[in-house]
Structures are given as C-alpha cells and as structure tokens.
C-alpha cells in the first residue's frame, strides 16, 4: 500500500498525466522538488508505468467495440492465447478470467463485417470458440484509478 502522499500524487497524475510539477506540488501540499523526487521514485518502483494520450477511437474510424470471450476447443492445448493473438492489432486488451472462458479480449473495428473477419481470425489463430458482446455505447471509460487511502490518514481526518 502506498503512503498517503504518494497515493494522492498517483491519483492526481491518473486524472491528469500532463499535470506540471508546480501544479502537482500545489495540489498535494509539497514543494516542487519533493514532488519531483516522489514521482521519480513512483516511476522507478513501477507504480507509475507511463503516460499516454486518450484517443477518440471513433475519429480514428474504429466506432465498433466488442468484448470477445475465448474458450479453448481442446483444453489439453497450451494456455498461450495471449501470445498467439498479440499480432492482431484490433485487440486492445486481453484479460485472463475465472469461469467458463479462459480470456476476454476487447476489440475495436470499423464495421460489423470487420468484426466478423476478426472473429474468424481469432478462432483460427488460437483454436478457440468465441462468444461476443457488442458495445452499444460507452458512458465512461478509462476512469482514473483512485488509490486507497492509508489507514493512518483516515484516522488523521477524524
């Protein structure tokens, strides 16, 4: 678990990865140099894994999002589906899950016909059966993670 101040720094950066050190210092109540050192340590520890831009996928021509559940046809085969499918650029995320399915992948494509072609490619490449859920709308996505507050910080607030 992170110290309270590190959790607050992480929360601010999760919400705005372009926040300046000056603004960040002001928001968490530290000096700019102290914030800079803490951010560097959070990066070195792997708490902050990087910074990225949020892209409007519809403007890229990829309006169709779907979740595809993968179930092995032959359970004796190696569980290497992520490796087999990593070359398919339409797959945005891959989750190992508990339940009937082994994995769920999130895909983005331009049209239903492209989704159909991608599903055929996934089935052939990974030797799996698929179950697909098409996203109708996305009220929110990529919400910033809110790190838990340390128990000592909770007691200090009372």
N, C-alpha and C positions, 0 to 999 in steps of 0.2 A: 504494500500500500504506500502511496506517495505521502510525503509531508503535505500539510495543508497548503502551504505557499506554492509548492510545486504543482499541486492539483489545481490551484487557481490559475497558475501560469498556463498549464496544459489546457484548461477549459477556455481561456481567452484565445489561445492560439488555435484551438479546434474550431472556434467560432469565426476567427479572422486570422488566417495564417500569414497575412501581409501586415499585421499589426507591427508598428515600429517599436523598437526597444523603449523609446521615450514614452509612448502611449501605454505600452505594456507595464512599464515601471509605475506609471501613474495609477493604472487600474488595480495593481496588486499591492501598492504601497511600499515599494522598494526603490533603491537607487538604480539608475540605468546600468551601472557596472555590475551590480549584484544580480539584476535580471539577466544580463548577458551571460554571466557565469552559470547561472542556474539553467538557462536554456541550453547552453553548450553541454552541460552535464546530462540534461534530459535527452539530448540528441545522442550523446556517447553511450548512455545506458539503453538506448533503443526505445525509450518511452515515446519520443517524437521520432517517427520513422521517415518523415519527409513532409514536403509542402506541395500542394498541387492546385491546379485551376479547376473550377467546376464548369463543365462544358454543357451547353444546351444541345442535347443529342438530337432533338427534332430539327434544329438548324443545320445539323450535320447530315440530315437525310436519313436518320435512324429512329423513326417515330414508334416502332413496334417493339415493346419489351415483353419478354416471356420468361417464366421460370420452368425449367425442364428437369423433371425428376428422372434419375438414372437408376435402373435396376438391372443387375447382371443377368444375362441369359444363362451363363454357366458359372455358378458360384465357386467352382473349383479354379477358375482363372485368376491370375494375379490381380490384386486390387490396385491397378496402376492407371485408372481412368484419367486423373488429372494430367498425368504425363502424356497419355495418348492424345488428349484433347487440347493441349496447350497451344498447338499451332493454329487453332481456329480462332481468328481474331474477333469473331462475333460474340464469343463467350467473354463476358465482362467479369464474372466472379464464379467461383466454384466452392461449394460448401460440402464438407463431409457431414452426414447427418445420421441420427439414430432412427430406426424404423424400417419399413419395408424397403425404401430406397437406400442406396449407398451414398449418392451425391445428389445435390440440386445445383444446377448451373443457371446463372442469369444471363440471358442473351439479348442482344439488340440488333434488329434488322430493319430493312427498309419496307418490307411488304410481307403479306401472308405467304406469297409464293417463295420468297427468300427464306422464311421460317420453315416452310415445308422442305426445302432443299437442305437447309442446315440440319434439320432433324434426321433426315436420311443419312447425312454425312456423319452425324454423331453416332447413330446406330451402327453404321458400318465400321467406323473407326474404333469404337470402344466395345463393340459386341454387347450392347445393352438394349433393353427395351426402355421406352420413354413414356412419360406422362407429362403433358404440357398444360400450363396455366398461362393464358394471355392476360397481360395487364391492360385494363381499360383506361385507368387514369392513375396519376401519382400525386396524391395530395401533399406529400412531403417525402424527401429522400435525402440521404447524406447529412442527416442531422448531426451536429457536433456532439461528441461524447462528453458527458459530464462526469468527471472523475469523482469518486466518493470522497466525502469529507472525513478526515481523520477523526477518530473518537474524541481526542483531546480538544480539537477545535469545536466540536459540538458542545462539550462541557463548558468551554470558554464563552459561548454565545448565550448561555442561560443566565 
